[in-house]
Amino acid sequence: MTPANTQSTSPLLLQIRETIITCERCPRLRDYCRGIGETKRRAYLDQTYWSRPVPGFGDPRARILILGLAPGAHGANRTGRPFTGDGSGDFMYPVLHELGLASKPRAVTRDDGLKLRHAWIASVVRCAPPGDKPLPQEIRNCGTHLAHEIQALPRVRVVVCLGKIAFDGYMAFLLQTGVITRKSDYHFSHGAEYLLPNGLHLLATYHPSLRNTNTGRLDRVMFTRVFLRARELAGLSV
């Protein structure tokens, strides 16, 4: 299945995409996502929900990997593209657009023409979890998808983790691949920055969820600063 919003993507990334879309490793999550697609939210009754695992998307020559938690139940689980059609994306994409990392400030559907520049967006869990809380085993089940995408993005220099679950998921990947030997050297906080042993830079920010943005825990200035730093560390002129 070729993505409707495809950028010039390598055959390897397309193969990884197919593997993600057809994944059935987590019965609880698959049942939940399919159920949401059948009942729908009133505002989207006329739409066909994606209701499958959501692959990453973006620029295959990306220098910045943006790593989120999981698809939103009525966002990416509906639209089939990360942070598309929900409040988190409404907060994030204007910032990415302002900084030259996205071609448009709004993400509405997976075929709306939005493209990323120098960036790739993925998540540690590819199915919407109940209450935004995936089980530890579900995160582990998804780990191979993340590993394969990362290995297919050789130009990445900076990883930006959106929230603690994404941060912990990336830590698990680094441990499993031998990049780091212990997680205790790395602590999540907004604005945290680490130079990893493999030369990559790791940045962290609070997740742009409505819980954080509506309460002021995360505002646009805080979020923008993290991505300005990401651009700088990636060697991209501002």
DOSE-489705 format. One line per 8 residues: their letters; for each residue x, y, z of N, C-alpha, C. Coordinates in Angstrom, 3 decimals, decimal comma, always signed. Layout:
N
A	X/Y/Z/X/Y/Z/X/Y/Z | ... .
***
This chain:
238
MTPANTQS	+0,853/-1,196/+0,000/+0,000/+0,000/+0,000/+0,887/+1,244/+0,000 | +0,879/+1,999/-1,057/+1,697/+3,198/-1,158/+0,997/+4,346/-0,458 | +1,704/+5,099/+0,416/+1,076/+6,190/+1,132/+0,607/+7,283/+0,193 | -0,580/+7,836/+0,465/-1,147/+8,880/-0,391/-0,308/+10,141/-0,349 | +0,352/+10,385/+0,771/+1,119/+11,616/+0,931/+2,612/+11,361/+0,762 | +2,942/+10,355/-0,041/+4,322/+9,900/-0,120/+5,292/+11,004/-0,526 | +6,439/+11,025/+0,144/+7,579/+11,764/-0,336/+8,452/+10,745/-1,058 | +9,558/+11,163/-1,589/+10,429/+10,230/-2,296/+11,029/+9,269/-1,267 .
TSPLLLQI	+10,377/+8,132/-1,091/+10,716/+7,218/-0,006/+11,445/+5,995/-0,538 | +12,419/+5,537/+0,201/+13,211/+4,390/-0,229/+12,367/+3,119/-0,202 | +12,723/+2,132/-1,027/+12,008/+0,848/-0,988/+12,037/+0,220/+0,398 | +13,143/+0,394/+1,138/+13,225/-0,172/+2,478/+12,191/+0,454/+3,400 | +12,046/+1,775/+3,368/+11,053/+2,443/+4,218/+9,636/+2,047/+3,821 | +9,398/+1,853/+2,536/+8,077/+1,402/+2,093/+7,791/-0,010/+2,601 | +8,812/-0,855/+2,592/+8,646/-2,225/+3,115/+8,364/-2,196/+4,616 | +9,076/-1,341/+5,354/+8,848/-1,208/+6,792/+7,436/-0,704/+7,054 .
RETIITCE	+7,002/+0,243/+6,242/+5,637/+0,768/+6,367/+4,604/-0,358/+6,245 | +4,778/-1,222/+5,247/+3,836/-2,324/+5,053/+3,835/-3,275/+6,250 | +5,012/-3,526/+6,789/+5,111/-4,418/+7,946/+4,384/-3,830/+9,149 | +4,499/-2,529/+9,334/+3,820/-1,865/+10,450/+2,305/-1,921/+10,261 | +1,842/-1,560/+9,077/+0,397/-1,477/+8,818/-0,300/-2,814/+9,042 | +0,381/-3,899/+8,731/-0,241/-5,229/+8,826/+0,041/-5,934/+10,144 | +0,690/-5,241/+11,089/+1,061/-5,858/+12,361/-0,174/-6,206/+13,202 | -0,155/-7,389/+13,809/-1,254/-7,841/+14,672/-0,705/-8,377/+15,997 .
RCPRLRDY	+0,434/-7,853/+16,458/+1,099/-8,417/+17,627/+0,361/-8,170/+18,941 | -0,447/-7,134/+19,004/-1,081/-6,754/+20,269/-2,603/-6,826/+20,144 | -3,202/-7,956/+20,468/-4,648/-8,123/+20,289/-5,472/-7,060/+21,001 | -5,074/-6,651/+22,213/-5,834/-5,639/+22,946/-5,890/-4,334/+22,162 | -4,770/-3,913/+21,625/-4,722/-2,654/+20,889/-5,449/-2,755/+19,552 | -5,302/-3,884/+18,873/-5,993/-4,023/+17,588/-7,502/-4,017/+17,786 | -7,983/-4,699/+18,819/-9,421/-4,697/+19,086/-9,906/-3,288/+19,432 | -9,137/-2,583/+20,219/-9,510/-1,224/+20,627/-9,576/-0,289/+19,417 .
CRGIGETK	-8,574/-0,343/+18,565/-8,543/+0,542/+17,399/-9,680/+0,233/+16,422 | -9,913/-1,046/+16,197/-11,016/-1,409/+15,302/-12,356/-0,971/+15,887 | -12,521/-1,138/+17,202/-13,767/-0,733/+17,846/-14,031/+0,757/+17,721 | -12,988/+1,566/+17,884/-13,135/+3,015/+17,731/-13,553/+3,344/+16,309 | -12,965/+2,650/+15,345/-13,306/+2,903/+13,949/-14,723/+2,515/+13,595 | -15,291/+1,624/+14,376/-16,682/+1,207/+14,119/-17,679/+2,138/+14,802 | -17,370/+2,549/+16,037/-18,305/+3,420/+16,758/-18,134/+4,888/+16,363 | -16,905/+5,314/+16,149/-16,542/+6,661/+15,699/-16,953/+7,731/+16,705 .
RRAYLDQT	-16,461/+8,907/+16,494/-16,883/+10,091/+17,234/-17,909/+10,809/+16,381 | -18,878/+11,444/+17,029/-19,997/+12,046/+16,295/-19,524/+12,968/+15,171 | -18,472/+13,735/+15,414/-17,989/+14,687/+14,411/-17,424/+14,001/+13,176 | -17,118/+12,704/+13,302/-16,460/+12,010/+12,189/-17,284/+10,828/+11,682 | -18,577/+10,857/+11,899/-19,425/+9,732/+11,512/-19,372/+9,437/+10,022 | -19,108/+10,456/+9,213/-19,093/+10,265/+7,761/-17,720/+9,840/+7,245 | -16,770/+9,625/+8,140/-15,410/+9,280/+7,729/-15,108/+7,804/+7,980 | -14,228/+7,267/+7,152/-13,735/+5,908/+7,347/-12,446/+5,975/+8,136 .
YWSRPVPG	-12,449/+5,403/+9,314/-11,266/+5,430/+10,168/-10,181/+4,508/+9,603 | -8,927/+4,928/+9,741/-7,778/+4,115/+9,358/-7,764/+2,825/+10,180 | -7,776/+2,958/+11,503/-7,919/+1,839/+12,451/-6,884/+0,733/+12,288 | -5,725/+1,080/+11,762/-4,613/+0,139/+11,640/-3,395/+0,748/+12,326 | -2,335/-0,029/+12,528/-1,110/+0,567/+13,052/-0,638/+1,700/+12,139 | -0,100/+2,738/+12,746/+0,263/+3,947/+12,005/+1,783/+3,999/+11,815 | +2,249/+3,972/+10,575/+3,686/+4,057/+10,323/+4,193/+5,485/+10,455 | +5,508/+5,625/+10,566/+6,090/+6,952/+10,564/+6,025/+7,572/+9,180 .
FGDPRARI	+6,318/+8,867/+9,108/+6,357/+9,513/+7,796/+7,297/+10,700/+7,849 | +7,689/+11,156/+6,671/+8,536/+12,337/+6,607/+9,566/+12,259/+5,517 | +10,670/+12,923/+5,748/+11,759/+13,044/+4,800/+12,731/+11,874/+5,012 | +12,922/+11,006/+4,017/+13,830/+9,870/+4,208/+15,288/+10,288/+4,403 | +15,589/+11,563/+4,126/+16,932/+12,090/+4,380/+16,951/+12,902/+5,679 | +16,015/+12,602/+6,552/+15,829/+13,379/+7,785/+17,082/+13,407/+8,646 | +17,332/+14,571/+9,229/+18,387/+14,704/+10,230/+17,800/+14,736/+11,640 | +16,483/+14,964/+11,717/+15,805/+15,025/+13,020/+14,718/+13,953/+13,061 .
LILGLAPG	+14,772/+13,101/+14,071/+13,713/+12,125/+14,314/+12,859/+12,641/+15,464 | +11,560/+12,805/+15,210/+10,607/+13,248/+16,229/+9,821/+12,019/+16,673 | +9,910/+11,708/+17,946/+9,347/+10,455/+18,448/+8,241/+10,716/+19,460 | +7,026/+10,282/+19,114/+5,878/+10,472/+19,992/+5,498/+9,200/+20,734 | +4,375/+9,267/+21,433/+3,894/+8,145/+22,244/+3,150/+7,124/+21,382 | +2,007/+7,515/+20,842/+1,155/+6,592/+20,096/+0,111/+7,406/+19,328 | -0,562/+6,801/+18,361/-1,623/+7,506/+17,641/-2,752/+7,925/+18,582 | -3,347/+9,062/+18,308/-4,542/+9,476/+19,026/-5,736/+8,661/+18,548 .
AHGANRTG	-6,640/+8,332/+19,447/-7,777/+7,471/+19,100/-8,598/+8,031/+17,944 | -8,813/+9,345/+17,957/-9,596/+9,991/+16,888/-8,725/+10,906/+16,045 | -7,405/+10,810/+16,237/-6,455/+11,558/+15,431/-5,830/+10,629/+14,412 | -4,597/+10,172/+14,688/-3,900/+9,308/+13,727/-4,609/+7,971/+13,512 | -5,307/+7,462/+14,514/-6,069/+6,227/+14,314/-7,194/+6,432/+13,303 | -7,622/+7,674/+13,157/-8,647/+8,012/+12,162/-8,020/+8,353/+10,814 | -6,934/+9,124/+10,837/-6,375/+9,664/+9,601/-5,251/+8,821/+9,011 | -4,587/+8,020/+9,830/-3,521/+7,176/+9,329/-2,165/+7,840/+9,225 .
RPFTGDGS	-2,007/+9,018/+9,847/-0,710/+9,702/+9,830/-0,454/+10,336/+11,188 | +0,772/+10,252/+11,702/+1,052/+10,760/+13,050/+0,667/+12,222/+13,239 | +0,042/+12,501/+14,371/-0,302/+13,865/+14,789/-1,166/+14,590/+13,755 | -1,983/+13,854/+13,043/-2,824/+14,445/+12,007/-4,289/+14,350/+12,410 | -4,938/+15,499/+12,466/-6,358/+15,531/+12,799/-6,651/+15,530/+14,279 | -5,685/+16,019/+15,105/-5,970/+16,099/+16,540/-5,302/+17,332/+17,147 | -5,582/+17,574/+18,417/-5,091/+18,770/+19,090/-3,584/+18,822/+19,221 | -2,955/+17,676/+19,411/-1,499/+17,652/+19,516/-0,856/+18,136/+18,222 .
GDFMYPVL	-1,378/+17,655/+17,108/-0,864/+18,091/+15,817/-1,154/+19,552/+15,551 | -2,329/+20,027/+15,990/-2,671/+21,441/+15,812/-1,686/+22,341/+16,550 | -1,109/+21,818/+17,631/-0,104/+22,572/+18,383/+1,274/+22,435/+17,733 | +1,618/+21,235/+17,286/+2,981/+20,959/+16,838/+3,289/+21,468/+15,435 | +2,409/+21,222/+14,479/+2,758/+21,518/+13,093/+2,966/+23,007/+12,801 | +2,237/+23,924/+13,425/+2,576/+25,337/+13,199/+4,011/+25,674/+13,602 | +4,499/+25,044/+14,670/+5,890/+25,272/+15,091/+6,848/+24,687/+14,069 | +6,584/+23,457/+13,623/+7,449/+22,840/+12,622/+7,445/+23,643/+11,326 .
HELGLASK	+6,282/+24,163/+10,953/+6,176/+24,972/+9,733/+6,978/+26,266/+9,874 | +6,853/+26,914/+11,008/+7,567/+28,164/+11,253/+9,078/+27,963/+11,168 | +9,544/+26,791/+11,576/+10,978/+26,501/+11,590/+11,456/+25,817/+10,309 | +10,585/+25,715/+9,320/+10,977/+25,155/+8,039/+11,041/+23,643/+7,994 | +10,457/+22,978/+8,983/+10,485/+21,514/+9,029/+9,228/+20,875/+8,452 | +8,190/+21,674/+8,207/+6,945/+21,181/+7,611/+6,470/+22,168/+6,556 | +5,905/+21,645/+5,481/+5,492/+22,502/+4,368/+4,205/+23,257/+4,641 | +3,444/+22,811/+5,630/+2,159/+23,448/+5,968/+2,016/+23,527/+7,485 .
PRAVTRDD	+1,225/+24,479/+7,970/+1,041/+24,605/+9,415/-0,074/+23,730/+9,982 | -0,813/+23,049/+9,112/-1,924/+22,220/+9,597/-1,862/+20,838/+8,970 | -2,188/+19,837/+9,770/-2,250/+18,455/+9,309/-3,680/+17,972/+9,475 | -4,356/+17,739/+8,376/-5,786/+17,430/+8,414/-6,057/+15,978/+8,020 | -5,508/+15,573/+6,878/-5,667/+14,199/+6,397/-4,317/+13,712/+5,870 | -4,182/+12,424/+5,664/-2,893/+11,893/+5,210/-2,625/+12,227/+3,742 | -3,622/+12,732/+3,013/-3,396/+13,129/+1,619/-3,583/+14,630/+1,418 | -3,278/+15,419/+2,477/-3,448/+16,873/+2,390/-2,242/+17,587/+1,784 .
GLKLRHAW	-1,228/+16,821/+1,380/-0,059/+17,411/+0,734/+1,030/+17,876/+1,682 | +0,810/+17,753/+2,984/+1,832/+18,179/+3,938/+3,072/+17,286/+3,796 | +4,233/+17,931/+3,750/+5,492/+17,202/+3,685/+6,427/+17,715/+4,784 | +7,266/+16,851/+5,261/+8,278/+17,242/+6,233/+9,617/+17,458/+5,516 | +10,401/+18,385/+6,057/+11,737/+18,651/+5,527/+12,740/+18,410/+6,642 | +13,712/+17,564/+6,381/+14,774/+17,254/+7,347/+14,249/+16,540/+8,591 | +13,026/+16,067/+8,577/+12,439/+15,464/+9,783/+11,631/+14,214/+9,435 | +11,587/+13,310/+10,401/+10,755/+12,100/+10,304/+10,011/+11,973/+11,626 .
IASVVRCA	+8,725/+11,667/+11,556/+7,907/+11,528/+12,759/+7,453/+10,081/+12,904 | +7,695/+9,510/+14,078/+7,272/+8,148/+14,382/+6,803/+8,104/+15,830 | +6,461/+6,916/+16,308/+6,023/+6,780/+17,702/+6,498/+5,444/+18,250 | +6,555/+5,344/+19,572/+7,041/+4,098/+20,183/+5,967/+3,018/+20,169 | +4,695/+3,413/+20,047/+3,590/+2,465/+19,893/+2,788/+2,898/+18,677 | +2,417/+1,945/+17,827/+1,805/+2,305/+16,541/+0,286/+2,176/+16,516 | -0,303/+1,697/+17,600/-1,757/+1,603/+17,726/-2,208/+2,473/+18,893 | -3,367/+3,090/+18,764/-3,907/+3,902/+19,851/-4,193/+3,017/+21,061 .
PPGDKPLP	-3,627/+3,342/+22,229/-3,891/+2,545/+23,426/-5,013/+3,160/+24,259 | -5,813/+2,349/+24,945/-6,843/+2,888/+25,836/-6,228/+3,808/+26,886 | -6,797/+4,998/+27,032/-6,311/+5,946/+28,017/-4,918/+6,464/+27,761 | -4,439/+6,312/+26,520/-3,069/+6,723/+26,158/-2,021/+6,014/+27,010 | -2,341/+4,807/+27,462/-1,427/+4,075/+28,336/-1,169/+2,671/+27,787 | -0,158/+2,536/+26,942/+0,195/+1,196/+26,456/+0,820/+0,370/+27,573 | +0,639/-0,926/+27,490/+1,257/-1,830/+28,455/+2,738/-2,011/+28,107 | +3,566/-2,307/+29,105/+4,998/-2,497/+28,828/+5,275/-3,503/+27,713 .
QEIRNCGT	+4,530/-4,605/+27,698/+4,750/-5,610/+26,658/+4,370/-5,071/+25,286 | +3,357/-4,210/+25,229/+2,953/-3,621/+23,954/+4,040/-2,691/+23,419 | +4,675/-1,954/+24,308/+5,795/-1,095/+23,897/+6,936/-1,962/+23,373 | +7,208/-3,068/+24,071/+8,269/-3,970/+23,615/+7,918/-4,587/+22,256 | +6,657/-4,955/+22,073/+6,230/-5,540/+20,798/+6,491/-4,588/+19,631 | +6,335/-3,302/+19,890/+6,506/-2,289/+18,836/+7,964/-1,908/+18,638 | +8,830/-2,369/+19,528/+10,220/-1,950/+19,484/+10,917/-2,261/+18,174 | +10,584/-3,399/+17,558/+11,250/-3,757/+16,305/+10,857/-2,794/+15,181 .
HLAHEIQA	+9,627/-2,307/+15,190/+9,216/-1,333/+14,165/+10,062/-0,065/+14,273 | +10,219/+0,411/+15,489/+11,032/+1,608/+15,707/+12,481/+1,355/+15,292 | +13,014/+0,212/+15,679/+14,403/-0,108/+15,338/+14,607/-0,136/+13,828 | +13,663/-0,739/+13,119/+13,800/-0,823/+11,665/+13,729/+0,558/+11,012 | +12,825/+1,416/+11,494/+12,739/+2,762/+10,924/+14,018/+3,555/+11,194 | +14,517/+3,454/+12,412/+15,739/+4,186/+12,754/+16,901/+3,722/+11,879 | +17,013/+2,428/+11,686/+18,102/+1,891/+10,866/+17,981/+2,302/+9,409 | +16,761/+2,632/+8,969/+16,540/+3,053/+7,586/+16,674/+4,563/+7,406 .
LPRVRVVV	+17,034/+5,270/+8,479/+17,202/+6,730/+8,439/+18,638/+7,079/+8,856 | +19,611/+6,791/+8,002/+21,015/+6,908/+8,400/+21,507/+8,329/+8,602 | +20,763/+9,325/+8,145/+21,219/+10,716/+8,261/+20,779/+11,395/+9,561 | +19,970/+10,702/+10,362/+19,478/+11,309/+11,604/+20,647/+11,660/+12,523 | +20,610/+12,888/+13,031/+21,631/+13,373/+13,958/+21,047/+13,768/+15,308 | +19,738/+14,033/+15,325/+19,071/+14,497/+16,542/+17,762/+13,735/+16,716 | +17,494/+13,281/+17,924/+16,215/+12,638/+18,249/+15,510/+13,501/+19,286 | +14,272/+13,897/+18,978/+13,461/+14,686/+19,904/+12,334/+13,799/+20,415 .
CLGKIAFD	+12,341/+13,502/+21,711/+11,309/+12,660/+22,311/+10,210/+13,529/+22,901 | +8,989/+13,256/+22,499/+7,827/+14,010/+22,964/+7,192/+13,268/+24,137 | +7,592/+13,615/+25,345/+7,021/+12,994/+26,529/+7,869/+11,856/+27,074 | +7,564/+11,480/+28,315/+8,394/+10,493/+29,026/+8,269/+9,083/+28,446 | +7,082/+8,696/+27,995/+6,932/+7,342/+27,457/+7,765/+7,185/+26,187 | +7,754/+8,207/+25,331/+8,599/+8,171/+24,133/+10,068/+8,139/+24,517 | +10,440/+8,932/+25,519/+11,821/+8,972/+25,999/+12,247/+7,594/+26,504 | +11,403/+6,983/+27,328/+11,725/+5,655/+27,870/+11,791/+4,602/+26,764 .
GYMAFLLQ	+10,902/+4,733/+25,774/+10,923/+3,792/+24,655/+12,199/+3,897/+23,847 | +12,680/+5,122/+23,671/+13,935/+5,302/+22,945/+15,112/+4,802/+23,776 | +15,045/+4,996/+25,090/+16,079/+4,459/+25,970/+16,165/+2,931/+25,837 | +15,011/+2,284/+25,757/+14,985/+0,826/+25,620/+15,658/+0,408/+24,317 | +15,413/+1,162/+23,256/+16,064/+0,879/+21,976/+17,578/+1,025/+22,096 | +18,025/+2,091/+22,760/+19,464/+2,326/+22,912/+20,129/+1,231/+23,738 | +19,427/+0,764/+24,767/+19,949/-0,342/+25,573/+20,040/-1,621/+24,757 | +18,978/-1,915/+24,040/+18,913/-3,172/+23,287/+19,976/-3,222/+22,193 .
TGVITRKS	+20,282/-2,072/+21,613/+21,248/-2,026/+20,521/+22,673/-1,759/+21,010 | +22,837/-1,631/+22,332/+24,169/-1,480/+22,899/+24,762/-0,089/+22,804 | +23,943/+0,902/+22,440/+24,437/+2,286/+22,358/+24,743/+2,810/+23,758 | +23,875/+2,472/+24,726/+24,118/+2,836/+26,124/+24,121/+1,559/+26,960 | +24,722/+1,631/+28,135/+24,803/+0,451/+28,999/+23,849/+0,513/+30,178 | +23,333/+1,723/+30,485/+22,350/+1,829/+31,575/+21,500/+3,081/+31,390 | +20,237/+2,942/+31,755/+19,299/+4,054/+31,600/+19,465/+5,118/+32,684 | +20,059/+4,745/+33,807/+20,115/+5,660/+34,947/+20,923/+6,922/+34,666 .
DYHFSHGA	+21,702/+6,918/+33,592/+22,478/+8,111/+33,232/+21,635/+9,152/+32,498 | +20,399/+8,777/+32,158/+19,557/+9,644/+31,330/+18,209/+9,844/+32,002 | +17,845/+11,090/+32,219/+16,606/+11,404/+32,936/+15,738/+12,320/+32,089 | +14,452/+11,985/+32,031/+13,527/+12,815/+31,267/+13,183/+14,101/+32,015 | +13,238/+15,190/+31,307/+12,686/+16,466/+31,769/+12,524/+17,338/+30,543 | +11,646/+18,320/+30,618/+11,501/+19,206/+29,465/+12,799/+19,982/+29,260 | +13,283/+19,962/+28,022/+14,518/+20,656/+27,703/+15,770/+19,850/+27,954 | +15,633/+18,605/+28,426/+16,811/+17,767/+28,652/+17,562/+17,557/+27,346 .
EYLLPNGL	+18,874/+17,509/+27,434/+19,710/+17,343/+26,246/+20,891/+16,443/+26,593 | +21,125/+15,442/+25,748/+22,228/+14,508/+25,964/+22,970/+14,267/+24,654 | +24,279/+14,140/+24,742/+25,093/+13,650/+23,641/+25,301/+12,164/+23,880 | +24,787/+11,333/+22,983/+24,849/+9,890/+23,147/+26,214/+9,358/+22,701 | +26,595/+8,180/+23,186/+27,896/+7,607/+22,822/+28,098/+7,417/+21,315 | +27,010/+7,278/+20,564/+27,138/+7,098/+19,112/+27,191/+8,424/+18,357 | +27,225/+9,541/+19,091/+27,341/+10,846/+18,458/+26,024/+11,546/+18,190 | +24,902/+10,848/+18,374/+23,602/+11,486/+18,188/+23,254/+12,344/+19,404 .
HLLATYHP	+22,432/+13,334/+19,172/+21,955/+14,200/+20,247/+20,518/+13,814/+20,588 | +20,226/+13,731/+21,866/+18,884/+13,405/+22,350/+18,311/+14,613/+23,077 | +17,147/+15,065/+22,639/+16,433/+16,167/+23,276/+15,079/+15,656/+23,758 | +14,551/+16,294/+24,799/+13,251/+15,896/+25,329/+12,374/+17,117/+25,542 | +11,091/+16,923/+25,340/+10,103/+17,957/+25,612/+8,855/+17,304/+26,178 | +8,074/+18,075/+26,929/+6,757/+17,572/+27,302/+5,976/+17,262/+26,032 | +5,111/+16,275/+26,118/+4,284/+15,906/+24,971/+3,294/+17,034/+24,667 | +3,086/+17,358/+23,389/+2,138/+18,427/+23,038/+0,679/+17,991/+23,116 .
SLRNTNTG	+0,327/+17,265/+24,148/-1,060/+16,836/+24,341/-1,891/+18,010/+24,851 | -3,194/+17,912/+24,674/-4,069/+18,970/+25,179/-3,969/+19,084/+26,690 | -3,682/+17,967/+27,360/-3,517/+18,013/+28,812/-2,383/+18,951/+29,200 | -1,346/+18,994/+28,387/-0,199/+19,858/+28,682/-0,348/+21,262/+28,110 | -0,857/+21,359/+26,902/-0,931/+22,680/+26,264/-2,092/+23,520/+26,802 | -3,199/+22,886/+27,142/-4,344/+23,643/+27,669/-4,116/+24,128/+29,096 | -3,233/+23,441/+29,819/-2,970/+23,826/+31,209/-1,758/+24,754/+31,329 | -1,050/+24,972/+30,223/+0,111/+25,848/+30,266/+1,389/+25,153/+30,698 .
RLDRVMFT	+1,308/+23,848/+30,944/+2,533/+23,118/+31,292/+3,534/+23,173/+30,136 | +2,996/+23,193/+28,920/+3,813/+23,357/+27,731/+3,208/+24,472/+26,893 | +4,025/+25,464/+26,553/+3,531/+26,524/+25,669/+4,387/+26,571/+24,405 | +3,968/+27,410/+23,479/+4,617/+27,431/+22,164/+6,087/+27,852/+22,258 | +6,381/+28,799/+23,117/+7,767/+29,258/+23,255/+8,661/+28,120/+23,744 | +8,198/+27,385/+24,763/+8,968/+26,251/+25,296/+9,222/+25,208/+24,211 | +8,188/+24,917/+23,458/+8,270/+23,881/+22,420/+9,195/+24,333/+21,289 | +9,052/+25,600/+20,890/+9,867/+26,131/+19,802/+11,345/+26,105/+20,146 .
RVFLRARE	+11,670/+26,421/+21,391/+13,081/+26,425/+21,801/+13,733/+25,057/+21,615 | +12,990/+24,011/+21,925/+13,529/+22,657/+21,772/+13,844/+22,380/+20,303 | +12,942/+22,783/+19,408/+13,158/+22,494/+17,996/+14,168/+23,441/+17,352 | +14,299/+24,636/+17,875/+15,396/+25,495/+17,427/+16,734/+24,846/+17,764 | +16,822/+24,289/+18,965/+18,038/+23,604/+19,377/+18,263/+22,362/+18,513 | +17,191/+21,647/+18,206/+17,310/+20,464/+17,354/+17,862/+20,844/+15,985 | +17,374/+21,922/+15,409/+17,879/+22,396/+14,111/+19,370/+22,730/+14,212 | +19,736/+23,412/+15,272/+21,130/+23,794/+15,453/+22,040/+22,571/+15,536 .
LAGLSV	+21,644/+21,602/+16,370/+22,461/+20,402/+16,545/+22,495/+19,542/+15,283 | +21,449/+19,628/+14,475/+21,389/+18,858/+13,229/+22,176/+19,525/+12,115 | +22,685/+20,720/+12,372/+23,461/+21,440/+11,360/+22,612/+22,094/+10,297 | +21,374/+22,432/+10,662/+20,469/+23,094/+9,724/+20,470/+24,595/+10,006 | +20,652/+25,388/+8,975/+20,621/+26,842/+9,158/+19,213/+27,288/+9,459 | +19,063/+28,270/+10,338/+17,735/+28,757/+10,749/+17,366/+29,968/+9,914 .
***
